[in-house]
């Protein structure tokens, strides 16, 4: 790709790279968190109309830096001297989005200012103008340049009329004050790589649009072109640094040392309200967020941290104004004056909150989860040990949490909680609520528009700047409502104080990666019996042994008892934290975006009623006994027993998995066979 250095016109008052990198002043959040907040918000803002799911895939991996450097004119030698052959990269690719639309070759400034491609690649601080969008296209994107060597590659596919167009361009932002900069002669520290116009007098740089040229760059990162009807954007950040902001602290958490884990936790931390949330989709009409990291999808029932699942439940309770659990308290927040059009009838929002014990947060043995305060990045040992804080999160319509306010203005200062308990809450504003005429005259038709205007470039706080005081009154009123609840009637107080014993017991717990001891490849002995879902227990099944065969297959020995007249389905489930998900439940939760992870690729029956019986599967017949698998249901096989007696079947099955991020469970369900052959 050809290089273009940003011009240095002293009269243009143009920013240099140093000023741009410093424009996002938030130093309290890790750089990975800033990147997640920015990238997901841009993807969600670009979602196609009437789309149920916005799909965003993150990849963390290695790439051949020598291959990439050959495409970057002007810095090839510098990159080869500075970096090893294989370096780290992060890519963020979305689907069901528009891609970076707009004209990039126009000479009309007004037209370019409407171009999403131009604003993201060439514009700094250009506003995102879509209703309910996240804010600035320009300042937040500086996190992409700060997490790596300053190089960012933008790849997008857009629809122009009936045709599709692919675009790829690279950009560099670095401080011209740094001695180790990649372009020492570039006085502004800003450059782009693409393709110059054919007109020799035109010094503008344009993106690559040839599909094959783009493919050659994407394959360096083991990525592929968008295809068929797909549109979307992929951002590639090569030469990434560590996950921390040079924090010198001996209390390093696992996600601060592992890039993949850092991304997973950051997604949960800031986007739990929208993450696979069907109620969000129903209430607001916006898409759900479906995301995965290195092909490991983030699913509530499988690998979401309990604290972030709690935050999602509190958000949904406040959004719908109906508690998801009986011990979640949902209260309206009214501003008496100078706010909503009908202040006595229309709340400014709702707060959902609950007092949580350590047991409910799974902080005690055997789970030993991190404290919510630790998951939010706190390193204050005393505050963590006391575990008596009050945490309130809040967000706007896009579903990105603006801030977790810990012991701040949103909550009472008084000590209201039982010892070692946390108060956790979520404030959700009445985004579509109309403001009084005074605010309308200032250009704020509804509360969402007002709150959006109060956010800084990093969207990390709501700050009253126009003297209207809505934010401050939201905080103080919410604090008073919570205080009144805990200091109010004894019956209401008692309900909250005893909430800890209402927790359901017996939930399945699966630790996330890197927790606990390392697994081995030895055979795992088990005599666990899986009961039939039918209350009459027409069948049961026991797993005797399981043994890995290779990286994709596990052999499982089983024994099943089937009553006469039963047609039984032996099927696979995904074993998760809170429940087991069969294929139907998986597809309901995930849609068609993520394939069910298991199939039964082979069945071998060894014994029937303790008599040796060896015959490979697909159709196995004994007298009045049939065992078979249907092609359309490879996650299960059927055992029909019309022998007139109880049978015991012993055999093996081969379970093939497309990922080891999930654990399979084997279950059985039965129906009675009728004379006419119906079930």
C-alpha positions as CSV (number, residue, x, y, z in Angstrom):
1,X,0.0,0.0,0.0
2,X,1.2,3.5,-0.7
3,X,2.0,5.9,2.1
4,X,0.6,9.4,2.6
5,X,1.9,11.6,5.4
6,X,-0.5,14.1,6.8
7,X,0.4,17.6,5.5
8,X,1.7,20.2,7.9
9,X,0.0,23.4,7.1
10,X,0.9,25.8,9.9
11,X,-2.2,28.0,9.2
12,X,-4.7,25.1,9.4
13,X,-4.4,24.7,13.2
14,X,-4.4,21.0,12.6
15,X,-3.8,18.7,15.5
16,X,-0.7,16.5,15.6
17,X,-0.6,12.9,16.8
18,X,0.4,13.8,20.3
19,X,-2.7,16.0,20.8
20,X,-5.0,13.4,19.3
21,X,-3.6,10.6,21.6
22,X,-4.1,12.8,24.6
23,X,-7.6,13.9,23.6
24,X,-9.2,10.9,25.3
25,X,-8.1,11.9,28.8
26,X,-9.6,8.9,30.7
27,X,-6.7,7.4,32.7
28,X,-8.8,5.5,35.2
29,X,-9.9,2.7,32.7
30,X,-7.6,0.1,31.3
31,X,-6.9,0.6,27.6
32,X,-8.6,-2.7,26.7
33,X,-11.8,-1.4,28.4
34,X,-11.6,1.8,26.4
35,X,-11.2,-0.2,23.2
36,X,-14.1,-2.5,24.0
37,X,-16.4,0.4,24.8
38,X,-15.5,2.3,21.6
39,X,-15.6,-0.7,19.2
40,X,-18.8,-2.2,20.4
41,X,-20.6,1.1,20.5
42,X,-19.6,1.8,16.9
43,X,-20.8,-1.6,15.8
44,X,-24.1,-1.3,17.6
45,X,-24.6,2.2,16.2
46,X,-24.1,0.8,12.6
47,X,-26.6,-2.1,13.0
48,X,-28.9,-2.6,10.0
49,X,-32.5,-1.6,10.6
50,X,-34.9,-4.2,11.9
51,X,-32.0,-6.5,12.9
52,X,-32.4,-8.7,15.9
53,X,-28.7,-9.5,16.6
54,X,-25.6,-7.4,16.1
55,X,-22.7,-10.0,15.9
56,X,-19.2,-8.9,16.9
57,X,-16.3,-11.3,16.8
58,X,-13.0,-10.6,18.6
59,X,-9.8,-12.4,17.7
60,X,-6.5,-12.4,19.6
61,X,-3.6,-14.1,17.9
62,X,-0.3,-14.1,16.2
63,X,0.6,-12.8,12.7
64,X,3.7,-12.7,10.5
65,X,5.0,-9.2,11.0
66,X,7.4,-9.5,8.0
67,X,4.5,-10.2,5.7
68,X,2.5,-7.2,7.0
69,X,5.5,-4.8,6.8
70,X,5.9,-5.5,3.1
71,X,2.5,-3.9,2.5
72,X,3.4,-0.7,4.5
73,X,5.5,1.6,2.4
74,X,8.0,3.7,4.2
75,X,8.2,1.8,7.5
76,X,9.0,-1.7,6.3
77,X,12.6,-1.7,7.5
78,X,11.8,0.0,10.7
79,X,9.1,-2.6,11.6
80,X,11.4,-5.5,10.6
81,X,14.2,-4.2,12.9
82,X,11.9,-3.5,15.8
83,X,9.6,-6.6,15.9
84,X,10.0,-10.3,15.8
85,X,8.6,-12.4,13.0
86,X,5.5,-13.3,15.0
87,X,3.7,-10.6,16.9
88,X,0.3,-10.2,18.6
89,X,-2.8,-8.6,17.0
90,X,-6.4,-8.0,17.9
91,X,-9.2,-7.9,15.4
92,X,-12.8,-6.7,15.9
93,X,-15.2,-7.8,13.2
94,X,-19.0,-7.0,13.1
95,X,-21.8,-8.4,11.0
96,X,-25.5,-7.3,10.5
97,X,-24.1,-3.8,10.2
98,X,-24.0,-1.3,7.4
99,X,-20.2,-1.1,7.2
100,X,-18.4,2.2,6.8
101,X,-20.7,3.8,4.3
102,X,-20.4,7.1,2.5
103,X,-18.4,8.8,-0.1
104,X,-14.6,9.1,0.4
105,X,-13.6,10.6,-2.9
106,X,-15.8,13.7,-3.0
107,X,-14.3,17.2,-2.9
108,X,-17.4,18.5,-1.2
109,X,-16.7,19.0,2.5
110,X,-20.4,18.7,3.4
111,X,-20.7,15.4,1.7
112,X,-17.5,14.1,3.4
113,X,-18.8,15.1,6.8
114,X,-21.8,12.8,6.1
115,X,-19.5,9.9,5.2
116,X,-19.0,7.4,8.0
117,X,-15.9,6.0,6.2
118,X,-14.3,9.4,6.0
119,X,-15.2,10.4,9.6
120,X,-13.7,7.3,11.1
121,X,-10.6,7.1,9.0
122,X,-9.7,10.7,8.3
123,X,-11.9,12.8,10.6
124,X,-11.0,13.5,14.3
125,X,-13.9,14.3,16.6
126,X,-16.6,14.2,13.9
127,X,-19.9,13.5,15.7
128,X,-22.0,10.4,15.2
129,X,-25.4,11.9,14.5
130,X,-27.7,8.9,14.5
131,X,-30.5,9.1,17.1
132,X,-29.5,7.1,20.3
133,X,-26.0,6.6,19.1
134,X,-22.9,6.5,21.3
135,X,-21.4,9.9,20.5
136,X,-18.1,10.9,18.8
137,X,-16.6,9.0,16.0
138,X,-13.2,10.6,16.5
139,X,-11.9,10.8,20.0
140,X,-12.9,7.4,21.3
141,X,-11.1,5.7,18.4
142,X,-7.7,6.9,19.8
143,X,-7.8,3.8,22.0
144,X,-7.1,1.7,18.9
145,X,-3.9,3.6,18.3
146,X,-2.8,3.5,21.9
147,X,-3.2,-0.2,22.4
148,X,-0.7,-1.1,19.7
149,X,2.2,0.5,17.8
150,X,-0.1,3.2,16.4
151,X,-1.1,1.3,13.3
152,X,-4.8,0.5,12.7
153,X,-6.2,-1.3,9.6
154,X,-9.8,-0.6,8.6
155,X,-11.6,-3.2,6.4
156,X,-15.3,-2.8,5.5
157,X,-17.9,-4.0,3.0
158,X,-20.8,-1.8,2.1
159,X,-23.8,-2.0,-0.2
160,X,-24.0,0.7,-2.9
161,X,-27.4,0.3,-4.6
162,X,-27.5,-3.3,-5.8
163,X,-23.7,-3.8,-5.6
164,X,-21.2,-4.4,-2.9
165,X,-17.9,-2.7,-2.4
166,X,-15.0,-3.6,-0.2
167,X,-12.6,-1.0,1.2
168,X,-9.4,-1.4,3.1
169,X,-7.1,1.4,4.4
170,X,-4.5,1.7,7.2
171,X,-3.7,4.6,9.4
172,X,-1.0,5.6,11.8
173,X,-1.2,8.0,14.7
174,X,1.9,8.5,16.9
175,X,3.4,11.3,18.9
176,X,5.9,13.3,16.8
177,X,7.7,14.0,20.1
178,X,8.7,10.4,20.6
179,X,12.3,9.5,19.7
180,X,11.2,5.9,18.6
181,X,8.5,6.9,16.2
182,X,8.0,4.9,13.1
183,X,8.0,7.9,10.7
184,X,10.7,10.3,12.1
185,X,10.3,12.8,9.3
186,X,6.6,13.1,9.7
187,X,6.2,16.3,11.8
188,X,2.5,15.6,12.6
189,X,2.8,11.9,13.4
190,X,-0.2,11.1,11.2
191,X,-0.2,9.0,8.1
192,X,-2.4,6.7,5.9
193,X,-1.8,3.7,3.6
194,X,-4.0,3.0,0.6
195,X,-3.9,3.8,-3.1
196,X,-3.4,7.2,-4.7
197,X,-5.9,8.5,-7.3
198,X,-5.0,8.0,-11.0
199,X,-4.8,11.7,-11.5
200,X,-1.2,12.6,-10.8
201,X,-2.3,16.1,-9.6
202,X,-4.5,14.6,-7.0
203,X,-2.6,14.0,-3.8
204,X,-5.5,12.3,-1.9
205,X,-5.2,8.7,-0.7
206,X,-8.0,6.3,-1.2
207,X,-8.7,2.8,0.2
208,X,-7.9,-0.4,-1.6
209,X,-11.1,-1.7,-3.3
210,X,-9.8,-4.8,-5.1
211,X,-11.1,-7.9,-3.4
212,X,-8.0,-10.0,-4.2
213,X,-5.6,-7.3,-2.9
214,X,-7.7,-7.0,0.3
215,X,-7.7,-10.8,0.7
216,X,-3.8,-10.9,0.6
217,X,-3.7,-8.5,3.6
218,X,-6.5,-10.2,5.6
219,X,-5.0,-13.7,5.2
220,X,-1.9,-12.4,7.2
221,X,-4.2,-12.4,10.2
222,X,-6.1,-15.6,9.2
223,X,-9.2,-13.5,8.4
224,X,-11.4,-13.7,5.4
225,X,-13.4,-11.3,3.2
226,X,-17.0,-10.7,3.8
227,X,-19.1,-12.7,1.4
228,X,-22.6,-13.1,-0.1
229,X,-24.9,-10.5,1.3
230,X,-22.7,-9.6,4.3
231,X,-21.8,-6.1,5.2
232,X,-19.8,-4.9,8.1
233,X,-16.5,-3.6,9.4
234,X,-13.4,-5.3,10.7
235,X,-10.7,-3.3,12.6
236,X,-7.3,-4.9,12.9
237,X,-4.7,-3.7,15.5
238,X,-1.3,-5.2,14.9
239,X,1.7,-5.1,17.3
240,X,-0.4,-4.8,20.4
241,X,1.1,-4.1,23.8
242,X,0.2,-5.6,27.2
243,X,-3.2,-5.3,28.7
244,X,-2.4,-2.8,31.4
245,X,-1.7,0.9,31.5
246,X,1.7,0.4,33.2
247,X,0.0,0.0,36.5
248,X,2.6,-0.8,39.2
249,X,0.7,-3.0,41.7
250,X,1.5,-6.4,43.0
251,X,-2.3,-7.2,43.1
252,X,-2.5,-8.3,39.5
253,X,-5.8,-9.9,38.5
254,X,-5.8,-12.8,35.9
255,X,-7.6,-10.7,33.3
256,X,-4.9,-8.0,33.5
257,X,-2.2,-10.5,32.3
258,X,-4.2,-12.3,29.6
259,X,-5.4,-10.4,26.6
260,X,-8.2,-12.8,25.7
261,X,-9.5,-12.8,29.2
262,X,-9.2,-9.1,29.4
263,X,-11.5,-8.7,26.4
264,X,-14.0,-11.2,27.8
265,X,-14.2,-9.4,31.1
266,X,-14.4,-5.9,29.5
267,X,-17.3,-7.0,27.3
268,X,-19.2,-8.3,30.3
269,X,-18.2,-5.3,32.5
270,X,-19.6,-2.6,30.1
271,X,-22.2,-4.3,27.9
272,X,-23.9,-6.8,30.2
273,X,-27.3,-4.9,29.7
274,X,-27.3,-5.6,26.0
275,X,-25.5,-8.9,25.9
276,X,-27.9,-11.5,24.5
277,X,-30.8,-9.7,26.3
278,X,-34.1,-10.5,24.7
279,X,-36.0,-8.1,27.0
280,X,-33.7,-5.3,25.8
281,X,-34.6,-6.1,22.2
282,X,-38.4,-6.2,23.0
283,X,-38.5,-3.0,25.1
284,X,-36.3,-0.7,23.1
285,X,-36.4,-2.2,19.6
286,X,-32.6,-2.2,19.3
287,X,-30.6,-5.3,18.5
288,X,-29.2,-7.7,21.0
289,X,-25.4,-8.0,21.2
290,X,-24.0,-11.4,20.3
291,X,-20.3,-11.6,20.7
292,X,-17.5,-14.2,21.0
293,X,-13.8,-14.1,21.7
294,X,-11.6,-16.5,19.7
295,X,-14.8,-18.4,18.8
296,X,-15.9,-18.7,22.5
297,X,-19.3,-17.1,22.8
298,X,-20.3,-15.2,25.9
299,X,-23.6,-16.8,27.1
300,X,-25.4,-16.1,30.4
301,X,-25.9,-19.7,31.2
302,X,-22.3,-20.7,30.4
303,X,-19.4,-18.3,31.0
304,X,-20.7,-15.0,32.3
305,X,-19.3,-14.0,35.7
306,X,-22.2,-14.1,38.3
307,X,-21.7,-10.5,39.2
308,X,-22.2,-9.3,35.6
309,X,-25.3,-11.6,35.3
310,X,-26.6,-9.9,38.4
311,X,-26.0,-6.5,36.8
312,X,-27.9,-7.6,33.7
313,X,-30.9,-8.8,35.8
314,X,-31.0,-5.6,37.7
315,X,-30.8,-3.6,34.4
316,X,-33.7,-5.6,32.9
317,X,-35.7,-5.2,36.1
318,X,-35.3,-1.5,36.0
319,X,-35.9,-1.3,32.2
320,X,-39.2,-3.3,32.4
321,X,-40.0,-1.9,35.9
322,X,-40.7,-5.5,36.9
323,X,-38.3,-7.4,39.2
324,X,-36.9,-10.6,37.7
325,X,-36.6,-12.0,41.2
326,X,-38.9,-11.3,44.1
327,X,-36.1,-9.8,46.3
328,X,-35.1,-7.3,43.6
329,X,-36.5,-3.9,44.5
330,X,-37.6,-1.6,41.7
331,X,-38.5,2.0,42.5
332,X,-39.5,4.9,40.2
333,X,-37.4,8.1,40.5
334,X,-39.5,11.3,40.3
335,X,-38.1,14.8,40.0
336,X,-40.5,17.3,41.5
337,X,-39.8,20.1,39.2
338,X,-37.8,21.3,36.2
339,X,-37.5,18.0,34.5
340,X,-40.1,15.8,32.9
341,X,-43.2,17.3,31.3
342,X,-45.5,15.7,33.9
343,X,-43.2,15.3,36.9
344,X,-45.7,13.8,39.3
345,X,-46.7,11.1,36.8
346,X,-43.7,10.5,34.6
347,X,-40.5,9.3,36.4
348,X,-37.1,10.3,35.2
349,X,-36.1,6.6,35.5
350,X,-36.2,3.5,37.7
351,X,-33.6,2.0,40.0
352,X,-33.4,-1.7,40.7
353,X,-31.4,-2.8,43.7
354,X,-30.8,-5.6,46.1
355,X,-28.5,-6.5,49.0
356,X,-26.2,-9.4,48.2
357,X,-24.4,-11.8,50.5
358,X,-21.0,-13.3,49.7
359,X,-22.7,-16.6,49.2
360,X,-25.0,-15.2,46.5
361,X,-22.0,-13.6,44.8
362,X,-20.2,-17.0,45.0
363,X,-17.3,-15.4,46.8
364,X,-16.9,-18.3,49.3
365,X,-15.7,-21.8,48.9
366,X,-15.9,-23.9,46.8
367,X,-16.4,-21.2,44.1
368,X,-14.2,-18.5,45.5
369,X,-15.2,-15.9,42.9
370,X,-13.6,-12.5,42.8
371,X,-15.4,-9.7,44.6
372,X,-17.5,-7.3,42.4
373,X,-15.1,-4.6,43.5
374,X,-12.2,-6.6,42.1
375,X,-14.0,-7.2,38.9
376,X,-14.4,-3.4,38.6
377,X,-10.7,-2.9,39.0
378,X,-10.5,-1.9,42.7
379,X,-7.2,-2.6,44.4
380,X,-8.1,-1.1,47.8
381,X,-7.6,-4.2,50.0
382,X,-9.5,-2.7,53.0
383,X,-12.6,-1.9,50.9
384,X,-12.5,-5.3,49.2
385,X,-12.1,-7.1,52.6
386,X,-14.9,-5.2,54.3
387,X,-17.2,-6.0,51.3
388,X,-19.8,-3.5,52.5
389,X,-19.9,-1.1,49.6
390,X,-22.8,0.2,47.6
391,X,-22.5,0.0,43.8
392,X,-24.9,1.7,41.3
393,X,-24.4,1.4,37.6
394,X,-26.2,3.5,35.0
395,X,-26.5,3.7,31.2
396,X,-28.4,5.2,28.4
397,X,-30.4,3.6,25.6
398,X,-27.4,2.1,23.7
399,X,-26.9,-0.3,26.6
400,X,-23.2,0.6,27.5
401,X,-22.7,1.1,31.2
402,X,-21.5,4.7,31.7
403,X,-20.0,4.2,35.1
404,X,-20.1,2.0,38.2
405,X,-20.5,4.5,41.0
406,X,-19.1,2.9,44.2
407,X,-20.1,4.6,47.4
408,X,-20.8,7.7,45.5
409,X,-23.6,10.3,45.1
410,X,-26.1,7.7,43.9
411,X,-26.4,6.0,47.3
412,X,-26.9,7.0,50.9
413,X,-23.8,7.5,53.0
414,X,-25.4,5.8,56.0
415,X,-24.4,2.3,56.9
416,X,-27.6,0.5,55.9
417,X,-26.4,-3.0,55.1
418,X,-25.8,-6.2,57.0
419,X,-22.2,-7.0,57.7
420,X,-20.1,-8.2,54.7
421,X,-23.0,-7.5,52.3
422,X,-23.0,-5.4,49.1
423,X,-25.8,-3.2,47.8
424,X,-25.9,-3.5,44.1
425,X,-28.2,-1.5,41.9
426,X,-28.8,-0.2,38.4
427,X,-30.4,3.1,37.4
428,X,-32.1,3.1,33.9
429,X,-33.4,6.5,32.7
430,X,-36.7,7.1,31.0
431,X,-34.9,7.7,27.7
432,X,-38.0,8.5,25.6
433,X,-39.6,10.7,28.3
434,X,-40.3,14.3,27.1
435,X,-38.7,17.2,29.0
436,X,-40.3,20.5,29.8
437,X,-40.6,23.3,27.3
438,X,-37.5,24.9,28.9
439,X,-35.4,22.0,27.8
440,X,-37.1,21.7,24.4
441,X,-36.1,25.3,23.7
442,X,-32.5,24.3,24.4
443,X,-32.8,21.5,21.8
444,X,-33.4,18.6,24.1
445,X,-36.7,16.9,23.0
446,X,-36.3,13.9,25.4
447,X,-34.2,12.8,28.3
448,X,-32.0,10.6,26.1
449,X,-30.8,13.6,24.1
450,X,-30.0,15.5,27.2
451,X,-28.0,12.7,28.8
452,X,-26.1,12.1,25.6
453,X,-25.1,15.7,25.5
454,X,-23.7,15.5,29.1
455,X,-21.3,12.7,28.3
456,X,-17.6,13.3,27.6
457,X,-15.8,11.7,24.7
458,X,-15.1,8.6,26.7
459,X,-18.7,8.3,27.8
460,X,-17.5,7.7,31.4
461,X,-19.8,10.0,33.3
462,X,-22.9,12.3,33.2
463,X,-22.0,15.8,34.1
464,X,-24.4,18.8,34.3
465,X,-22.7,21.6,32.3
466,X,-25.7,23.8,31.4
467,X,-26.8,24.6,34.9
468,X,-30.0,22.6,34.7
469,X,-29.0,20.2,37.5
470,X,-31.0,17.1,36.2
471,X,-28.0,14.8,36.7
472,X,-27.4,15.9,40.3
473,X,-31.0,15.7,41.2
474,X,-31.2,12.2,39.7
475,X,-28.4,11.1,42.0
476,X,-29.7,12.7,45.2
477,X,-33.3,11.5,44.6
478,X,-32.1,7.9,43.9
479,X,-30.0,8.0,47.1
480,X,-33.0,9.2,49.1
481,X,-35.3,6.5,47.6
482,X,-32.8,3.8,48.6
483,X,-32.3,5.3,52.0
484,X,-36.1,5.5,52.6
485,X,-36.4,1.9,51.6
486,X,-33.9,0.7,54.1
487,X,-35.0,3.1,56.9
488,X,-38.7,2.6,56.2
489,X,-41.2,0.0,57.2
490,X,-40.0,-3.0,59.1
491,X,-41.7,-5.5,56.8
492,X,-40.0,-4.0,53.7
493,X,-36.7,-4.0,55.4
494,X,-37.0,-7.6,56.5
495,X,-37.7,-8.6,52.9
496,X,-34.3,-7.3,51.9
497,X,-32.4,-8.5,54.9
498,X,-33.4,-12.1,54.4
499,X,-32.9,-12.2,50.6
500,X,-29.8,-14.3,51.0
501,X,-31.7,-17.4,52.1
502,X,-34.0,-17.3,49.1
503,X,-31.1,-18.2,46.8
504,X,-31.6,-21.5,44.9
505,X,-29.2,-24.2,45.8
506,X,-27.7,-26.9,43.7
507,X,-26.8,-24.8,40.6
508,X,-24.2,-26.3,38.4
509,X,-20.9,-24.4,38.7
510,X,-18.3,-24.4,35.9
511,X,-15.2,-22.2,36.5
512,X,-14.0,-20.0,33.7
513,X,-10.7,-20.8,32.0
514,X,-7.5,-20.7,34.1
515,X,-9.5,-21.2,37.4
516,X,-8.6,-24.1,39.6
517,X,-6.4,-27.0,38.8
518,X,-5.2,-28.1,35.4
519,X,-7.2,-30.9,33.9
520,X,-5.5,-34.1,32.8
521,X,-6.1,-36.4,29.9
522,X,-6.7,-39.5,32.1
523,X,-10.0,-41.4,32.0
524,X,-12.6,-39.8,34.2
525,X,-14.7,-42.4,36.0
526,X,-18.3,-41.7,36.6
527,X,-21.4,-43.6,37.7
528,X,-23.7,-40.5,37.6
529,X,-27.2,-41.4,36.5
530,X,-29.1,-39.0,34.4
531,X,-32.8,-39.3,35.0
532,X,-35.5,-39.3,32.4
533,X,-37.3,-35.9,32.0
534,X,-40.6,-37.9,32.2
535,X,-41.8,-38.2,35.8
536,X,-42.7,-41.9,35.3
537,X,-39.0,-42.5,34.7
538,X,-39.5,-44.8,31.7
539,X,-35.7,-44.7,31.1
540,X,-32.5,-43.7,32.7
541,X,-28.9,-43.5,31.6
542,X,-25.5,-43.7,33.3
543,X,-22.1,-42.5,32.1
544,X,-19.6,-45.2,32.9
545,X,-16.3,-43.8,31.4
546,X,-15.2,-41.0,29.2
547,X,-11.9,-40.7,27.3
548,X,-10.5,-38.0,24.9
549,X,-9.6,-39.5,21.6
550,X,-8.1,-36.4,19.9
551,X,-8.6,-32.7,20.0
552,X,-12.1,-32.9,18.6
553,X,-13.5,-36.2,19.8
554,X,-14.4,-37.9,23.1
555,X,-15.5,-41.5,23.6
556,X,-18.2,-42.0,26.2
557,X,-19.3,-45.4,27.6
558,X,-22.8,-45.5,28.8
559,X,-25.5,-47.8,30.2
560,X,-29.2,-47.2,29.8
561,X,-32.4,-48.9,31.2
562,X,-35.4,-48.7,29.0
563,X,-38.9,-49.8,30.0
564,X,-41.1,-51.8,27.6
565,X,-43.1,-49.7,25.2
566,X,-40.8,-46.7,25.5
567,X,-39.3,-44.6,22.7
568,X,-36.3,-42.8,24.2
569,X,-34.1,-40.1,22.9
570,X,-30.5,-40.0,24.2
571,X,-29.4,-36.4,23.5
572,X,-26.6,-33.9,24.2
573,X,-26.7,-30.7,26.2
574,X,-24.3,-27.9,27.0
575,X,-23.4,-28.0,30.7
576,X,-23.5,-24.5,32.0
577,X,-23.4,-22.5,35.3
578,X,-27.1,-22.4,35.9
579,X,-28.7,-25.0,33.7
580,X,-28.3,-27.5,31.0
581,X,-29.1,-26.3,27.4
582,X,-30.3,-28.8,24.8
583,X,-30.0,-27.9,21.1
584,X,-33.4,-26.3,21.0
585,X,-32.7,-24.1,24.0
586,X,-29.3,-23.2,22.6
587,X,-30.8,-22.1,19.3
588,X,-33.4,-20.1,21.1
589,X,-30.8,-18.3,23.1
590,X,-28.2,-17.9,20.3
591,X,-30.2,-17.9,17.2
592,X,-28.5,-19.2,14.1
593,X,-25.3,-17.2,14.7
594,X,-23.5,-19.8,16.7
595,X,-23.7,-23.5,15.9
596,X,-24.6,-26.0,18.6
597,X,-21.2,-27.3,19.7
598,X,-21.7,-31.1,19.8
599,X,-22.8,-34.0,17.6
600,X,-22.9,-37.7,18.1
601,X,-20.7,-38.9,15.3
602,X,-20.8,-42.7,16.1
603,X,-22.8,-45.2,18.2
604,X,-21.7,-48.7,19.0
605,X,-23.9,-51.0,21.0
606,X,-21.9,-53.6,23.0
607,X,-24.5,-55.4,25.1
608,X,-28.2,-55.8,25.3
609,X,-29.5,-57.4,28.6
610,X,-25.9,-58.4,29.4
611,X,-25.5,-60.3,26.1
612,X,-22.7,-59.3,23.8
613,X,-24.0,-57.4,20.8
614,X,-21.5,-55.7,18.5
615,X,-22.8,-53.8,15.5
616,X,-22.0,-50.3,14.2
617,X,-24.7,-47.8,14.2
618,X,-27.0,-45.7,12.0
619,X,-29.6,-48.6,12.2
620,X,-29.2,-51.3,14.8
621,X,-31.9,-53.9,15.1
622,X,-32.4,-56.6,17.7
623,X,-35.8,-58.4,18.2
624,X,-38.3,-55.6,18.7
625,X,-35.5,-53.2,19.6
626,X,-34.4,-50.4,17.3
627,X,-31.5,-48.0,17.9
628,X,-31.0,-45.4,15.2
629,X,-30.0,-41.8,14.5
630,X,-31.7,-39.3,12.2
631,X,-29.6,-37.2,9.9
632,X,-31.4,-34.0,10.9
633,X,-30.8,-34.6,14.6
634,X,-27.1,-35.5,15.0
635,X,-27.2,-34.3,18.6
636,X,-29.3,-37.4,19.6
637,X,-30.1,-41.0,18.9
638,X,-33.3,-43.1,19.5
639,X,-33.8,-46.3,21.3
640,X,-37.2,-48.0,20.7
641,X,-38.1,-50.9,23.0
642,X,-41.1,-53.1,22.0
643,X,-39.6,-56.3,23.4
644,X,-42.1,-56.8,26.2
645,X,-39.6,-56.4,29.0
646,X,-37.2,-53.9,30.5
647,X,-34.0,-53.8,28.6
648,X,-30.5,-52.8,29.6
649,X,-28.4,-51.3,26.8
650,X,-24.6,-50.8,27.1
651,X,-22.6,-49.1,24.5
652,X,-20.2,-46.3,23.4
653,X,-20.8,-43.1,21.6
654,X,-18.3,-40.7,20.0
655,X,-19.0,-37.1,20.7
656,X,-17.5,-34.7,18.3
657,X,-17.1,-31.1,19.3
658,X,-16.2,-28.0,17.3
659,X,-14.8,-26.2,20.4
660,X,-13.5,-27.2,23.8
661,X,-15.0,-24.1,25.3
662,X,-18.0,-26.1,26.3
663,X,-18.6,-29.4,28.2
664,X,-21.2,-31.8,27.0
665,X,-23.9,-33.5,29.1
666,X,-25.8,-36.6,28.2
667,X,-29.5,-36.8,29.0
668,X,-32.5,-39.1,28.1
669,X,-36.2,-38.4,27.6
670,X,-39.0,-40.9,26.8
671,X,-42.5,-41.2,25.5
672,X,-44.7,-44.3,25.6
673,X,-45.3,-46.2,22.4
674,X,-48.9,-46.7,21.4
675,X,-50.5,-49.5,19.4
676,X,-51.0,-47.4,16.3
677,X,-47.4,-46.4,16.2
678,X,-48.0,-42.9,17.4
679,X,-46.1,-41.4,20.3
